């Protein structure tokens, strides 16, 4: 039967160091995901980030012959809805008396990044522009480093022949699943149907721009609203659940691998005395001993 290692031995110190590193990376990943979830909720369901408390679309770099029609289009009442498929999927929608097709040539106007911009306050726009990619990078590095640390911890336990291998193996599997959830597939494989948990600034801005003011004459279905909430809220929450399972399996494995110092000393004494014949008590008056 495998015995736990001594907490202050070489293997015990190594396991405790690995545990501290994994805990730190877990906190970084948790903070990154929660920061993005809270940021989306503030941008989508509140009006504080927008000027005059009214999230509308600001069109810039428009050609002179399109400005009047576009101004009338974007002055329409704001519709809080979900994400339509694309602007190109509404060829018959009317914008100020002209069809959307007439504006396809002006990419600076209809472009999600260049032409359509939310009227965010300057402080909110600059903060999101910096925080969103930083949180995305930290989350990706934390999830990848966590999987490596758990793998190294499993190797240390195997070399030390300590218990807790089963729990550590489960933790490694969950950490790999978490890494695939956090990885930004939407940038590496644009056609991949499942995006990464962490989003970028342009992705969030495009979603909010189309959600607050979709092309006129086209409503947003309930399924599309669910997709938006699932992408930016439910999907990250599921990643947090996987992260908690990973942390719990890791904690259980390390707790089994590292024994209490008193328990380790007792096991060492048992190993030293196992197999040796019992010694006869020495003392005066006992047969077979020298007085």
Secondary structure, DSSP 4 states (H G I P E B T S, - for coil): ---PEETTSHHHHHHHHHHHHHHHHHHHHHHHHHHHHHHHHHHHH-STTBGGG---EEE-S--HHHHHHHHHHHTSPP------S-GGG-TT-EETTEEGGGGTT-HHHH-TTTTEEE-B-HHHHHHHHHHHHHHHHHHHHHHHHHHHHHHHHHHHHHHHT-S-HHHHHHHHHHHHHHHHHHS-HHHH-TT-SS--SS--HHHHHHHHHHHHSPPTT----HHHHHHHHIIIIIHHHHHHHHHHHHHHHHHHHHHHHEEPHHHHHHHHHHHHHTTSPPPPPPSTT-TTS--
